[in-house]
Amino acid sequence: MPGEKTVKRKAEHLDMCVREDVETGSNGFSDVTLVHRSLPELELKKIDTSTSLLGKKLSLPLVISGMTGGVEQARKVNRDLAAAAQERGIAFGVGSQRAMIERPELKETYYVRDVAPDILLFGNMGITQIAKYEPARVRKMLEDTGANALCVHLNPAQEVFQTEGDWDFTGTLPALRKLCRELRYPVIGKEVGHGISRETAKQLKQAGVAAIDVGGSGGTNWAYIEAKRAGTDLGEFKHHGIPTAAAVLECRKVGLPIIATGGIRSGLEIAKAIALGATCAGMALPFLRAQASGGKQMAIRLVDRMQEELGRAMFLAGCRNIRELSKADHVIKGDLYAWASQRKLV
């Protein structure tokens, strides 16, 4: 049956992410310090964490990043997490919708609009798939799920270590240009764990994307997951990629909204990402595991913790709102400073 292998792979991905250690490396934010303000002249309860992304207001700069869909167990995951996003006013993305394209009856595993009518909702498709499908077909996919925008994930490292992966990325950049021109939805260029460089960010902007999700290293490592599925060893490639903090620095001057994903695990790291130049941050694995442990309510608790930690970080940096946080004084040190200096990013 068409799509059978895709569905099987998605089920394996979901199980591995919930049950196994799939994170590698450092996201780089330990090398960033927000300058402490001992006289903030602020009231903690009046800190405003709200912001906007692609014209949609968010209660805090947080996206529950796309991770699953296409298998029956993903239906409840997506609905719980989307409902949590609705209740707390943040954005949410579904996982790759390739399975839905191949088998339209799987739409229900991605559909969340009945429980989350107001959220900023991202669809998801791989860069190699958009080279195979006409924009009209992708547009229908977004219409069927009620999405507001499309994440196009760039995942060469995942594919090259996947036994059944797509190892031919030729023609993907022209396909992306065509998609951005014809889709009539905002397109987000998104890495999935190995980071976006300044050079790639410029290519994405020239292609017409509306935002960039840096998807840096330091969190879930999809190349590692694929190698484990295949029973092989990544060797030195286990730590390949651009740490998330470095990827934010790489992309911050292209003039597009930046979503910092890749190992973000606290409100303080969200604050640091914004101070470095991100518009907002995203998390996937912590929400997947929160949902697995307690459904929607555990996901809501995680959002609340992120907001509380972010508010405290802003208070201690003397920032009353996200605009001020984006200009907050900070110090870059260690490996991140070495990276930024060699790449002439600071």
Secondary structure by P-SEA (a helix, b strand, c coil): ccaaaaaaaaaaaaaaaacccccccccccccccccccccccccccccccccccccccccccccccccccccccaaaaaaaaaaaaaaabbbbbbcccccccccccccccccccccccccbbbbbbcaaaaacccaaaaaaaaaaacccbbbbcccaaaaaacccccccccaaaaaaaaaaaccccbbbbccccccccaaaaaaaaaaccccccccccccccaaaaaaaaacccccccccccccaaaaaaaccccccbbbbbcccccaaaaaaaaaacccbbbbcaaaaaaaaaccaaaaaaaaaaaaaaaaaaaaaaccccaaaaaacccccccaaaaaaaaaccc
